[in-house]
Amino acid sequence: MMLPRIMLIGLTCIVTLFWTIFNFYHSVKWWGILIILGLALALAIPPNFWNRKLLKAIWQIPVLFVLMFLNFFRMKGAYGKFVHTDHKENKAEN
């Protein structure tokens, strides 16, 4: 399962901070991973989107991470259920 980008950024930051606090030697690798991840995601943004709105969105990432993390635990039984979408036949197309 591929995690959403917001979860990938958030979990990488948490692991990086954990290793920085408890064992700085192991944190160097995680800092490199975090920097490479940040650069990869930054390169995916077109230059005309680099503006004040983007900076405002970047500041909202921690809040969005927490909300999405909590949302993962609210989906009780969602994986076992099939959500059926009704498809009405359009007789005019035939």
Contact map, one row per residue, 1 for C-alpha under 8 A:
1110000000000000000000000000000000000000000000000000000000000000000000000000000000000000000000
1111000000000000000000000000000000000000000000000000000000000000000000000000000000000000000000
1111101100000000000000000000000000000000000000000000000000000000000000000000000000000000000000
0111111100000000000000000000000000000000000000000000000000000000000000000000000000000000000000
0011111110000000000000000000000000000000000000000000000000000000000000000000000000000000000000
0001111111000000000000000000000000000000000000000000000000001001100000000000000000000000000000
0011111111100000000000000000000000000000000000000000000000000000100110000000000000000000000000
0011111111110000000000000000000000000000000000000000000000000000000000000000000000000000000000
0000111111111000000000000000000001001000000000000000000000000000000000000000000000000000000000
0000011111111100000000000000000000000000000000000000000000000100100000000000000000000000000000
0000001111111110000000000000000000000000000000000000000000000000000000000000000000000000000000
0000000111111111000000000000010011000000000000000000000000000000000000000000000000000000000000
0000000011111111100000000000000001000000000000000000000000000000000000000000000000000000000000
0000000001111111110000000000000000000000000000000000000000000000000000000000000000000000000000
0000000000111111111000000000010000000000000000000000000000000000000000000000000000000000000000
0000000000011111111100000010011001000000000000000000000000000000000000000000000000000000000000
0000000000001111111110000010000000000000000000000000000000000000000000000000000000000000000000
0000000000000111111111000000000000000000000000000000000000000000000000000000000000000000000000
0000000000000011111111110110010000000000000000000000000000000000000000000000000000000000000000
0000000000000001111111111111000000000000000000000000000000000000000000000000000000000000000000
0000000000000000111111110000000000000000000000000000000000000000000000000000000000000000000000
0000000000000000011111110000000000000000000000000000000000000000000000000000000000000000000000
0000000000000000001111111110000000000000000000000000000000000000000000000000000000000000000000
0000000000000000001111111111000000000000000000000000000000000000000000000000000000000000000000
0000000000000000000100111111000000000000000000000000000000000000000000000000000000000000000000
0000000000000000001100111111110000000000000000000000000000000000000000000000000000000000000000
0000000000000001101100111111111000000000000000000000000000000000000000000000000000000000000000
0000000000000000000100011111111100000000000000000000000000000000000000000000000000000000000000
0000000000000000000000000111111110000000000000000000000000000000000000000000000000000000000000
0000000000010011001000000111111111000000000000000000000000000000000000000000000000000000000000
0000000000000001000000000011111111100000000000000000000000000000000000000000000000000000000000
0000000000000000000000000001111111110000000000000000000000000000000000000000000000000000000000
0000000000010000000000000000111111111000000000000000000000000000000000000000000000000000000000
0000000010011001000000000000011111111100000000000000000000000000000000000000000000000000000000
0000000000000000000000000000001111111110000000000000000000000000000000000000000000000000000000
0000000000000000000000000000000111111111000000000000000000000000000000000000000000000000000000
0000000010000000000000000000000011111111100000000000000000000000000000000000000000000000000000
0000000000000000000000000000000001111111110000000000000000000000000000000000000000000000000000
0000000000000000000000000000000000111111111000000000000000000000000000000000000000000000000000
0000000000000000000000000000000000011111111100000000000000000000000000000000000000000000000000
0000000000000000000000000000000000001111111110000000000000000000000000000000000000000000000000
0000000000000000000000000000000000000111111110000000000000000000000000000000000000000000000000
0000000000000000000000000000000000000011111111000000000000000000000000000000000000000000000000
0000000000000000000000000000000000000001111111000000000000000000000000000000000000000000000000
0000000000000000000000000000000000000000111111101100000000000000000000000000000000000000000000
0000000000000000000000000000000000000000001111111100000000000000000000000000000000000000000000
0000000000000000000000000000000000000000000011111100000000000000000000000000000000000000000000
0000000000000000000000000000000000000000000001111110000000000000000000000000000000000000000000
0000000000000000000000000000000000000000000011111110010000000000000000000000000000000000000000
0000000000000000000000000000000000000000000011111111111000000000000000000000000000000000000000
0000000000000000000000000000000000000000000000011111111000000000000000000000000000000000000000
0000000000000000000000000000000000000000000000000111111100000000000000000000000000000000000000
0000000000000000000000000000000000000000000000000111111110000000000000000000000000000000000000
0000000000000000000000000000000000000000000000001111111111000000000000000000000000000000000000
0000000000000000000000000000000000000000000000000111111111100000000000000000000000000000000000
0000000000000000000000000000000000000000000000000001111111110000000000000000000000000000000000
0000000000000000000000000000000000000000000000000000111111111000000000000000000000000000000000
0000000000000000000000000000000000000000000000000000011111111000000000000000000000000000000000
0000000000000000000000000000000000000000000000000000001111111100000000000000000000000000000000
0000000000000000000000000000000000000000000000000000000111111111000000000000000000000000000000
0000010000000000000000000000000000000000000000000000000011111111100000000000000000000000000000
0000000001000000000000000000000000000000000000000000000000111111110000000000000000000000000000
0000000000000000000000000000000000000000000000000000000000011111111000000000000000000000000000
0000010000000000000000000000000000000000000000000000000000011111111100000000000000000000000000
0000011001000000000000000000000000000000000000000000000000001111111110000000000000000000000000
0000000000000000000000000000000000000000000000000000000000000111111111000000000000000000000000
0000000000000000000000000000000000000000000000000000000000000011111111100000000000000000000000
0000001000000000000000000000000000000000000000000000000000000001111111110000000000000000000000
0000001000000000000000000000000000000000000000000000000000000000111111111000000000000000000000
0000000000000000000000000000000000000000000000000000000000000000011111111100000000000000000000
0000000000000000000000000000000000000000000000000000000000000000001111111110000000000000000000
0000000000000000000000000000000000000000000000000000000000000000000111111110000000000000000000
0000000000000000000000000000000000000000000000000000000000000000000011111111000000000000000000
0000000000000000000000000000000000000000000000000000000000000000000001111111000000000000000000
0000000000000000000000000000000000000000000000000000000000000000000000111111111000000000000000
0000000000000000000000000000000000000000000000000000000000000000000000001111111000000000000000
0000000000000000000000000000000000000000000000000000000000000000000000000011111110000000000000
0000000000000000000000000000000000000000000000000000000000000000000000000011111110000000000000
0000000000000000000000000000000000000000000000000000000000000000000000000011111111000000000000
0000000000000000000000000000000000000000000000000000000000000000000000000000111111000000000000
0000000000000000000000000000000000000000000000000000000000000000000000000000111111100000000000
0000000000000000000000000000000000000000000000000000000000000000000000000000001111110000000000
0000000000000000000000000000000000000000000000000000000000000000000000000000000011111000000000
0000000000000000000000000000000000000000000000000000000000000000000000000000000001111100000000
0000000000000000000000000000000000000000000000000000000000000000000000000000000000111110000000
0000000000000000000000000000000000000000000000000000000000000000000000000000000000011111000000
0000000000000000000000000000000000000000000000000000000000000000000000000000000000001111100000
0000000000000000000000000000000000000000000000000000000000000000000000000000000000000111110000
0000000000000000000000000000000000000000000000000000000000000000000000000000000000000011111000
0000000000000000000000000000000000000000000000000000000000000000000000000000000000000001111111
0000000000000000000000000000000000000000000000000000000000000000000000000000000000000000111111
0000000000000000000000000000000000000000000000000000000000000000000000000000000000000000011111
0000000000000000000000000000000000000000000000000000000000000000000000000000000000000000011111
0000000000000000000000000000000000000000000000000000000000000000000000000000000000000000011111
